[in-house]
Amino acid sequence: MQFNSIDFAIFFPIVLIVYFVIPKKLRAVFLLAASYYFYMSWNAKYALLIAFSTIATYLSALMFRRFEKHKKLILAACIIVNLAILFLFKYADFAIDTLNLILSHFGTVRIGARLGFLLPVGISFYTFQALGYIIDVYRGDVEAERNIIKYALFVSFFPQLVAGPIERSRNLLGQIRNIEKICVWNAKAVTSGAILMVYGLFMKMVIADRASILADKVFNNYRIYGSVELILALIVFGIQIYCDFSSYSMIAIGAARIMGFKLMENFNAPYFATSIKDYWSRWHISLSSWFKDYLYFPLGGSRKGKSRTMVNVMIIFLVSGLWHGANLTYILWGAIHGAFRVVEDLTLPLRQKAALRLHVRTDTFSHRLWQSIFAFLVVTFSWIFFRSATITDAFIYLGRIISRPDPWVLFNDGLYTLGLKRPEMNILIVSVVILFLVDLIREKKKMTIDKFLMEQNLWFEWLVIIGLILMILTFGKYGPAFDAKQFIYFQF
């Protein structure tokens, strides 16, 4: 069920009404049923995978205390089983194709055909959320949850079930444990959540889905375009994926907040970042922090010398790339970010000395602007590999940017042949300006759009909200003639 669908527009108000009026003791049971219905509306049989992951991690956590001497073995078995399921459905075909390709070079018989399993929506998200819980219990950071209903709700909570944010047990499970004490009908929370949901729908339906038209057309036919179109498509894709993914998190956070739950922030104006390190502290925060806590630190973090630190950083980014998809393009995308991250750390002392000798003031707007531009260029460059179907496509795309200059398309209306005619392009430009202003407020005032608007005069708050709703209704991409786009991160 998509957040930008009629089904969800019917489903969510019904859930709210029932949730607000039922007895407190029934809240967890009802939300669990609603969450499974939400997921099963996509593919009912794959709900068995969530149930299995839930039961496996639930029982493993309870076994820690009873079988204290075998805690490590229980933890290892639980992690292996969950990752094996993830591998089977997400990576098995990729592994088979890769091995067949390698074997073909040696004239060896192929190991077999692809399995062809349909990728379960959100499997990477709920698997990591469940594994985070079992590791937290193992470490003693949280108590094992004995109420299977409440734990199952933690794993399957519908607002963030299929595309995050990847919640921690200390946060979401702690709230679910006290679900009977949550204050419902909280006007401030409802208003805040509603603003986030409206702005999220604006980002998705007005910006992301419109940007996808241009990005898809150029990337799918990149061999016929020159430098300007290819660079424009790359920038537009960067805007598309940011608005698409951030909008899901924002709608999820807003929906949960209306019901009285507080989910973690997942994006913080990432294109204002001044380095790759800074970028990853702002982009997909829940995943970055998950890898940091459950992989980077166990590998030794930065405690075992510079060489080991660099290796650990590269491992994190390579795994992050693989997490995003079973394709070499994603791994290379992760490697690019990891390499720039390592180079940043290695060259930091040299850059600081150069700034002192050249009398470059690093506390100025101009210096920060240059840093942000450079980080943006690196991130934008890396999107070539993220978006391309194969590594070969990515390098051909890059080669055409370098070898096919066509500045004349800026003056002959050639850009309006890329799927968006002049009115549609103008709508996209205006919408991106709004996006920039909202992120600028987040950057300068450290305030999300809901908090900023709720501090303004009532007339201004409602003017902005009504304006966003009108833009969604007027310029949003939906209707019988439009192939509604699912959220990009559903496939991860």
Order of alpha helices (4+ residues) and beta strands (2+ residues): alpha-alpha-alpha-alpha-alpha-alpha-alpha-alpha-alpha-alpha-alpha-alpha-alpha-alpha-alpha-alpha-alpha-alpha-alpha-alpha
